[in-house]
Amino acid sequence: MSEELAKYRQIDALIEALSTLWEKDPHDVPEWVAQEVTLGQMRLLFMLSSHGPAPMSRVAEWLGVGLPTASGAVERVERHGLVSRQHRLDDRRVVECQLTDAGRHLMDQISGMRLEAMKDVLGVLNEEELAQMAHLISVVVERRGLKPG
């Protein structure tokens, strides 16, 4: 077996192991979100949370769909009170989509749940293992040319 193939098999095994660590109990997510908000709609919420209000054309780009489909996705999330659409004050032709207070609250809840899940997973490591993990993550960040968060 070539070294490269062995490396990719190790990476696959590591990803599989990490995936099992990050699996969450479905009861941790509000039931209506788990049942009624699609992955595409969640992606929309995450993008709005990260980037702020966006025109519908940008929403369509984020979702990889046309304007009518994006509008339908926004409408369904809007019915849950998580986003709102408003005409921009400087150009009334442009409709922007933005998180509502309820949408921001949901995103804060999800972020908090993710943070708690990470703390639970990393909490099984001792100080030396945590230092090793921190070192390895910093190596990956550096080699990818990313800025530490």
N, C-alpha and C positions, 0 to 999 in steps of 0.2 A: 504494500500500500504506500502510495506517495505521501510525502510529508504534508503536502497541501490538502490531500483528501483526508488525512488524519486530523488536520487542523479543523476542517469544516465539520467533520463528525463530532469533534469536541465542542465546537460552537453550537451545533444542533442540540447536543445533549445538555449543554448549559442553558440554552434558551428553553428547552422543555422543562428543566428543573425550575428555572425562574418563573415560568408560566404557572406551575403548580403553586408556587409561593404567593403569587399575586391574585389567585382566584379568590373572589369574595363570596361570602354567603349572600344569596339573592335577597335575603331578608334585610340586608344592610341598605338597600336602595328603596326609597319610597315605592310602594306597590304600584301606584298609578304611573310612575315614571317607567318602571320595568315593563309594564304592560302596554303603555300608550305612546311612548316616545321612541322613535326609531333611532338607529345608529346615525343616520344622516342628520336627523334633527339634533341629536346630541352633539354631533360635529359642529353644527351651526351654533349651538349654545357655547361650545368651547371657543370657537373662532370669535364670536362676539365678545366673550369674556376676555379673550387675549388682545383683540384688536380694537374693540370699541364699536360704535355705530358704523354701519356700512350700507352703501346703496344696494339695491336689489341686484344690480348687475354683478357686484362683488360677491354677494351671497350665492348667486348662480355659479360663479367661478369656483368658490369654495366647495360647493356640493357637486360640481362637475355635471351640471344639468342646464337646461335652458331656462329662460325667465319664467315661463308659465309654471314649470315644475317647481322652481324655487319659490315662487309665490304661493303655490299650494302647500309646500312644506312649512313656510313661514306662517301661513294661515292656521295650520293645524297646531303649531306651537303657540301661536297667538291665542287660540281658544283656551289653552291652559293658563293663560296670563303670564307666560314666561318672556315674551317679546312683544314689542309694539312697533308699529310702522307710522312714520310721520314724514310729512313733506319737509324738505330742508328749507330753512328760512331764507337763505341766499339764492335758492333756485327751486321754486315750487314744483318744477317738473320732476325733480329727483326725490324718490321715496327712500328713506333710510329705515333700516331695521335696527332695533337696539334692545338690549335686555331691559326688562322691567325690574322693579325691586324684588319681585318674587323670583325672577330668573337669576338675578345676582345672588339671592339667598340660596337657591338651589345649587348654583355653581360653587358657592362657599361651602355648602354641606358636602358636596362631592369632593372638593379639594381637601376638606378636613378628613373625610373618610379615607382618601388615598394616603394622606400623610400619616394617619393612625395605622393604616395597614402596613406602610413601610416601616414605621417604628416597631410594630409587632414582629415583623419578619426579621429586622436587624437586631432586635432585642435579644435574640437567642445567641448572639455572638459575644465573646468576651472582649476585653479591651485590645488585646493583641490582634485578634481576628478583625475587629473593627478598623484598626490601623492599617492592616493589610488590605482590607476592602477599600478604604479611602485611597490608599496608594494606587491600587489597580484602577479605580474609577478616574483618578487624576491622570493616569497614563493614557487611558482611552480618550478623555477630554482633550488632553494636549495633542495627541496624535491625530485627532479629528479636527484640530484647529478651532475648537470651541472655547467659549469663555465660561469659566465656572459660574454656576448659578448663585 
